[in-house]
């Protein structure tokens, strides 16, 4: 196997778990199906992100001992089972959604993610930013492919239209202090059944396809691993004793918090600001998901050339400008441009951070070390959606969350600039051979 085949396998392993980013497409249909509050529904997404961090840490430590294959298989299986159980148990209450999608699915996502990343980044000892960004591009692109299939192969467009009418009517009743007629706008029983069927079918596909590719995950040959392990190789205990780890953790936390405010409520935010139909917005957002994927490999590649610090400072700075103006945009094409930039930078944070961590702390214990770094993603996955839904509940608008996010990102710029010069930017010498017989 050579490193390009290894990268392709890693991408295919985490495309399925990347469908996590499609959750905003299900928010309104779930609300209209079971009459849950917006906050209760989006909590499932927050929990999935939090337990993704937990799963990455557990899976990272595990794969350092047994390799990526078993961890990847387990992760894909849990993600698939979590989706299937969501479809089977959601009528029991929102708690079932939290448990099945948020906890079981989230842990599975994290384990699959870290297994694929650990396997592939070791194949690129001289270009860690590009290698890490390349494999996790698959996670970012997962939503794009899933959204296309969702619209083409399921009754989702009709369900989304009915759900949008429900949510709009309920919000209008709340604003006007009127009684909301649930029976008039509730989704028909057959559409609720179809919605749950999407989760069940999707979960089965995630489980089967993901585990088939996870079986092929493998570490590179010894000489390639040795090339990446030159220099400092810090244990997790040593990493936790370094101020640099907490700077990196904070940087990832702030970038994810800002981006996830958008991702977790993408469809309602775009609908609110432009007045466009939810079905139209959902279709456009599916295309914009490409930027989340491409941002990972693009910024990872950039960071190999200009350094991790300056790449991350640029990621923050660009988003400051976009978040400051986004709340005043009413044109759908212009708002799509703004979303594309945010998603490009959101993905860029994930594309740059693995190499950032490996540069400072080495690759030998990368699974444990970066798995712990990813708990920042998990914490931000709770904070971002909670903040957005709290603002929406208080003001009946998501736009109020955008300005505070811009201010937060303005402060965030200082962290990459005060971080130490990365020792890993003196690049590891490439291995003499990066291929081995299949």
N, C-alpha and C positions, 0 to 999 in steps of 0.2 A: 504493500500500500504506500502511496506517496501522500504528501501533505494536502494536495488539492482534493484528493479523494476523501481524506480524513475530514477536511473542512466541509465538503458536501454532505457527508454523513451527519456531522454535527448540526448543520443547518436543518436537515430533514428531521432530526430528532426533536428540535425545539420549535418547529413551525406549528405543530399542534398546540402545545402549551401557550404559544403566542396568541392564540385566540382569546386569551384572557382579556386582551385589550379591546375586544369586541363587546364587552359587557354593557357599555352604554346603550347599545342597540336593544338590549333586553330590559333595560330599566323600566321604560314606560309600559311595555307589554306585561311585565310582572306586576307592576302597580295596578294596571287595569284588570288583570286577571284575579288578583287576590285582595285588592283594595288596601295594600300596604302603603305606608307613608314613603315619601322620597328618601328620607334619611334612613329608614329601616332597610329599604331595598339596596341603596348604594353602600350600606355597611358591608354587604356581602363582598363587594369589590374591594373595599378597604381591608377586610379580613383576609381575602385571597392574597393581596399584596403583602400584608404583614407575615402571613404564614409562608409565603414564598421565601421571605428572608430566613425564616426558621428552617424551612426545608433545605435552603442553600447551605446553611451552616451545618446542619446534620449530614447532608449529602456530601459536603466538601470534606468533612473529617473522615467520613466513611470511605470516600473514593481515594483519599490519601493512603488508605490501608489496602483496599481491595481493587483499586482501579475504577475506571469510569463505567464499565459495561453494566455491572449489576445495579449500580446506583441509577443509571439512566433508564434501565428497564423498570425498576421500581417506581421512579418518578413518573414515567409515561403511563404506567398502570394506574397509579393513584389519581393522576389528572383525569384519565378516562373514566374511572370508577366514580370520581367525584361528580362529573357531569351527568353520568347515568343516574346516580342516586338523586341528583337535583331534580331531574325529570320525574322520578318516581315518588319523591317525598315532598315536593314543594307545596302540594295542597294541605299538608299537615301544619304549615305555618312558616313564618319567616325564619324561625330558629333552625328549621331543617335546611333552608337555603344557606344560612350562615355556616352550619356544620359541614354540609356536603360540598358546596361550591367554595366557600371561604376557607375552611380549615383543611379538609381532605384534598380538595383540588389545589389549594394554594401550596401545601407541602409538596405535592407531586410536581407542580410547576418548578419550584425551587430546586428540587433534586435533579430533574431533567436538565434544567438550565446549567447548574454548576458542573454536572457530569460532562455535558457537551463542551462547555467552555474549557474545563481543565484538560480534556483530551486534545483539543485543537490548539490552544495557545502554546502548548509545548512543542508543536510542530513548526513554530515560527520564532525561534530564539532571537533572530536578528531584526524582526519586525513585529514586535508584540502588539503594538497598537492596531496594525492592519489585521493580524491574525485573530486577535480577540474580537475586533469589530466585525470581521467577516463572519465568524460563526454565529454571534448573537444577532447579526442582521436577520437570521432566520426567525428569531423570536419577534422582532419588530414587524416582519413581513407576514407573520401568522395571521394577524387581524385582516390584512388586505385580502389574502386568499380566502379566508373564512367568510368574510363579508360578501365576496362575490358569489360563493357557493350558497350562502344563506339566502340571497335574493333570487338566485336562479333556480334553486332546487326545493325551496320551501314556500309556504304561503306567507312568509314574513312580510312582504310589502303590504298586503291587506291588513294583517294584524297590526303592523306599525301605524297605519292610518287610523284604525279604530282606537288604538291605545292613545294616540296623540289627541284625538277628540276627547277622550276620557280625562286625560291630564289637564288639557286646556280648560275644559268645563269645570273641573274641580278647583283649579287655580282661580278662575273667574269668580266662582262662588265664594271662595275664601276671601278674595279681595273685596267683594261687595257685601260680605257678611250675610250671604244668602244660603239657603238650604241646597245641598248638592243632591240631585236625583241619581243615586247610584244605579238603580235598575235601568235607567234610560241609556246610560253610557257603558255599562259593564260589557266586557267581551263575551260573545256567545260561547256556549260550552264547547262547541266543536273547535273553535279557535284556541281556547285554553288547552284543549287536548293536543292540538297541533303544535302549540308552543312547547309543551312538555315533551312531545315527541322529538322536537329538534334537539333538546338536551340529551335525550336518551341515545338517539342515533349518532349525534356528534361524539358523545362519550365513547361509544363502541368503536368508532373510527379512530379517535385519538388513541385508544388503548392498543388496537391492532397494529395500526401503521407505526405509531411511536415505538412500540416494543420491537417491531421487526427491524427498524433501523438502529435502535439502541444496542441490539445484539452485536452490531458491527463496530461499536465504539472501541478504540484501542489507543494506548499510549504509543508514542513514536519509538524508534530504535534507541538503544542506549547511548549511542554517540550524539544523537540529536538532543536527548535529555541532558546529557553532560554539558553540551554547549550552552544550554539555558541556565544551568546551575552554577555557572562561574560567578564568583563574587559572593556577596553576603546572602545567606540563606537563613532568615530569621524564623524561629518557631513562633507559634501563636502567642505564647507567653511573652516572648521577647517583643513581638509586635505590639502587644497591649501595653508594654512599658515605654513605648515611643510616642511622643506628642504627635508625630507625623501621622500615625494611624487615625487619631481623633480629628485631625484636619481633613483627611481624606473622607472619613465617615461623614463629617458635617457637610462637605461639598456635595457628596452624592445625595444626602438627605435633602438639602435645599433645592437641588436641581430636580429631583423627583417630585418633591412637594409642589413645585410650581407647575411642572408638566402634567401631573396627575389631576390637578384642578381642572385642566382642560380635558384630559382624556376621559375621566370618569363621568363627565357631564357634557361631552362634545355635542351630542345631538340637541339637547335642550338649550345649550348656550347659543349655538348657531341659529336655532329657531327663534329664540328670544331676541337676538340682536338684529336679525334680518327680516323676520316675519315669514321666512320660507317654510314650505311644507316639510313635515318631519321625514316623509319618504324621500323627498328630494335631497334633504340634508344628509340622510343616512347614506345615500348613494355616493354623494360627494366625499363624505368622510371616509368611506371605504377606500377611495382612491388616495386620499391624503395620508392614509396609513403607510403608504410606500415611503414617505419621508422619515417616519419613525425607524423603518428598517435601514434605509440608505444612510441616515445620519450616523449610524453606528460604525459602519465601515469607513465613511467619509472622514469623520472626526478622528477615528482611530488612525487612519492614514496620515491625516494632518499632524496629529500629535507625534508621530514618528519623525516628522521633519522639523517642526518648530518647538517641540518640547511639550510635555504634558501640562506644565503650569500655564503657558501662554494659550494653549488650546482651550483649557478649561476657563480661563479668564474671558476668552472670546465667546465661549458658549454662554456664559452668564451675561456679558455685556450686550450681546445681540438681543437676548430675551428681554432685558430691561426695556429697551426701546419698544419692542413689540407689545409687551404687556401694558405699557403706559398708554398706548393709542388704541388697543384692541376694543376696549369698552365703548368707544365712540364710532366704531365702524358699523355701518348699516348696509353696505354693499356686500352681497354674498360672494362675488369673485374676490374682492379685497380681503374679506374675512378668511377665505380659503387660503390666500397667500400668507396671512398672519398665522393661521393654524399650521400651515406647512413649515414655516420657519421655526415655530415652537417645537413641533414634532421632530424636526431635523436636529435641534439642539438637545431636546430631551433624549433622543436616541444617542446623540453624540456623547452625552455624559456616561452612558453605559458602554459605549465603544471605547472611550478613553480610560475609564477607571480600572479595568482589569490590568492593563499594562502599567498604569500608574502604581498600583499596588505591587505588582511583580517587580517593577524597577527598584522599589525601596526595600522590599522584604524577600525577594527571591521567588523562585518557582518550585522549590522542593516541597514546601508546605503550602502551596498556593491554594489547594482546595479548602483547607481549614481557614487560612488567612483571608482569602477573598469571600469565602462563605460568611465569615463574620462581618466583613465589610458590607455585604449585601443586606445585613439587618437594617441598614440605613434605608434601603428601599422599602423594607417591610414597615418600618415606623412611618415613613413618609406616605405609604399607602393608606395608613389610617388617618393621618393628619390632613392630607390634601382633600380627600372627599368630605371629611367631617367639616372642614372649614368652608368649603363651597356650599354644602347643603345647609349649614348653619346660616350663612349669609343669605341664601335663597329663602330660607324659612322666615328670617327676620324682615327682609326687604322685598320678598317675592320677586327677586331678580338675582341672576348669577353675576351680572356685570360688576357688582360691588366687590367681588373677590379678586378682580384683576389688578386694581391699583395697589392693594397691599402686597400682592405677589411681586409686582414690579419693584416696590421698595425693598422687599426681602432679597431679591436678586441683586439689587444695587449694593447691599451690604455683603452679599456672598462673593462679589468680585475680589474682595481683599484676601480670601482664604488661599486660592492658588498662588497669589503673589507673595504671601508670607511663608508658603511652604518651602522646605529646603530644596536645593537643586537635586534633582533625581540622579542617584548614582547609576541607575540603569540606562540613562541617556548616553552614557558611553556604551555603545551597543555591544552585546555579546557577539563574539566572533561566530560567523556561520559555521555550521557543521560541514564537514567535507562532503557528506552525502545526506540528502534529505529524503531519500527514497529507500525502500527495502522491498524485496519480492513479496507479492501478495500471498 
